[in-house]
Amino acid sequence: MSSSHSMSLQTLILLVVSGVFYAQNAPKITVIGDKAAPGGEVALDDGPPGGAAMQDMLNWAINNSDPERLKELVQKYKDNNLTIKDVYGQDVMDALFVNEGSVMKDMTVEIADFANASITDDDLEFALERLNQLVEQVDNAGNLHRMGGLRPLLELGVSGSLVRTEPEEVRRSESVRTLALWTLGVATQNNEPVQADLFDIGGLPLLLGRLPLCSATGDKLEDPVGSEYCVKLIFAISGLVKNNETIQAAADAQGLFDWLLSEGIPHPTPGIAKKSMALLDIALSQSPDLQVLNSLPSKQNAVAKSLLAHIHTEHSSADTDAAEKALRLVNRLLSLRPMLFDPSFGSDFAKAVASIIKECEQVQGVGDELCTGLSGLAQHASIALAARDLPDDEL
């Protein structure tokens, strides 16, 4: 190892050590002498969660460094009363140890100005991508509304391509609007406070109001949207309604689940159909008394046809993920409405299942976990279908 390379590794360790005091959520790290630990290595104590990237960087530096050189470097800094900041400057410290709250605020300010013609789509995409990464952290997402970022994300996501007309037209690309919806979904999923914030500012009717654009005939509208926008729209809606019975009831009253049954499940775009089946399945598992169930008998033939189409496969078009979601939804519907579907559904279901299992085993191999999982779901539904044909005295 060269002297310059060795020095850089030792400095890297000191940079990370300094960051413990600079970033409050990092693991506690202490440089100790040879009496406390063999070789004068860096000892790590258990600390609060977080700082995974810093931890990885530190571990790599430790494994590739010279402990004696590290002790010399520590002594040199001590003798000259120097800090890492003195040597490398504030810019390096800021780059290594980001103040996420400050970055979030900057990004939300940029996004909130999305109708400003001087801001480019590239500028917005950069801000949205950074914010998307930050709101994966629950606490950051919880601060989004307080920072003024939730409403502009919603407004940008549900806007048309034309976002301002006066004093000049300003248009935003579909990719920018799609990214706004994606960020909304990331922020709200499994985060009840953010769900409440989005619901309180009227997010549910605004998001649901965009669903007609995603119907199979939506591309004939004046300002159509593509499939990726629709997938992220359903993702954002899913993030808002999942695990929240109050919002699910409101969404039911406003037609969400009816749309999923009538337009989402039979949609020709696989991503839209799969998101629709998954959302309907989980909502019915969490709110088994949704009013949409009362309309099922009048739609049962259309729903059955759509679900069977996702299960039945030709050799060139197997989609086991769609088949799995369809099988789960069949089981869910039968658990809530055992007499749903016509008597002929059982035989059609058996044929569809046979086709997907055969294709799965040809591709994955007999006994593969994926194929046995599909088979298990199918058997569960078949038992439910067979049970309803038994006389009462045999049940």
Secondary structure, DSSP 8 states (H G I E B T S, - for coil): --HHHHHHHHHHHHHHHHHHHHSTTS--EEE--TTTSGGG-EEE----S--HHHHHHHHHHHHTS-HHHHHHHHHHHHHTT--HHHHH-HHHHHHHS--HHHHHHHHHHHHHTTT-TTS-HHHHHHHHHHHHHHTTSHHHHHTTTTTT-HHHHHHHHT--SEEE-SSS-EE--HHHHHHHHHHHHHHHTT-HHHHHHHHHTTHHHHHHTTGGGGSTTGGGSSS---HHHHHHHHHHHHHHHTT-HHHHHHHHHTTHHHHIIIIITT-SSHHHHHHHHHHHHHHHHH-TT-GGGGGHHHHHHHHHHHHHHHH---TT---HHHHHHHHHHHHHHHHH-TT-S-TTHHHHHHHHHHHHHHHHHHHH-TT-HHHHHHHHHHHHHHHHHHHTTS-GGG-
